[in-house]
Amino acid sequence: MAHILVTGGAGYIGSHACKALKQAGFTPVVYDNLVTGWKDAVKFGPFEQGDLTDRARLDQVFAKYQPVAVMHFAALSQVGEAMSQPGRYWANNVGGSLTLIEASVAAGCLDFVFSSTCATYGEHDNVVLDEDTPQLPLNAYGASKRAVEDILKGFEAAYGLRSVVFRYFNVAGADPEAEVGEFHRPETHLVPLVLDAVAGKRDALTIFGTDYDTPDGTCIRDYVHVCDLVDAHVLGLKWLQDDKGSRVFNLGTGTGFSVREVMDQSRRVTNREVPFTIGERRAGDCTKLVSGSTRAEQELGWKPSRSTLDTMIRDAWGWHQTGHYES
Ligand code: UFG
């Protein structure tokens, strides 16, 4: 079976991608430094511990497995941290990605799937966000991802590296079989935090601002189920293997939900109240981020099937109750 090098395969999205790749007949080789990932999340193929910035280690792994493609998930991804420690984002997300891309080209592995983000768009009030929307990131996280998109374009022109770039909206949910799921330390994402509050693992959820210009005053995001998201990656890989050329795709459903709507749905799913307090706005948060593109559906044949708020929270709750990683 063909090997796919999956950087960040011990993390939330990468681990789900490994499961989807295995189901699609590939062998995912996880390359992860375990700084934010979990060894226990590596269940679907071999594991190689290493850092993105370690070129010699990368060369070894490319030589050992001769992967036919790379799926590059590994990144620092907290907007708040990116505001306070931007250098880490440039060094790891840009420097590390450049090292990986150079190693991939040197190994003759020229199909590359990259996790980018809607955070590359920045704040565009009342603008429908599609792939042609100008990218004006507000923080070093978004800027680092946009920079890697630029590197990929340059490497295509120079070396024929083909890439599929996915700009994610808000990823949520978990494997319905709860083999893998979302687990960050510290946790910063809304759905697991709401479920922690519901389960009494934290006192309360703090709503970051209720004075936004939205119907209920809280921020609106476009939530997409992690299993749907990784299905798109498998389709993206096939797109590259069919030699259709480099392409950028938004991955969102086009429907936005406010923080309060996520809390209400969590109450319905769990049958428990969500304890909460109201706090200040969080630096770097945009009012509303919703995808306005159907390119992935039209061109890749992507059909999200689990991305209703109900299913995402139900699956996240299933994982929350049974799943956790220790190492
Ligand atoms: N929120 C709260 N309280 C919390 C945590 C979050 O009210 O304790 C709110 C946020 O203000 C935001 C929404 O819930 O309005 C979602 O917040 P997340 O932290 O779950 O997600 P973000 O929208 O901030 O970030 C996500 C990804 C980033 C990506 C970004 C693009 O985590 O990697 O989407 O906007 F860059």
Residues whose N, C-alpha, C, O or C-beta is under 5 A from the ligand:
A	BS01	UFG	S77 T117 C118 A119 F169 N170 T188 H189 L190 L193 T206 I207 F208 C219 V259 R282 D285
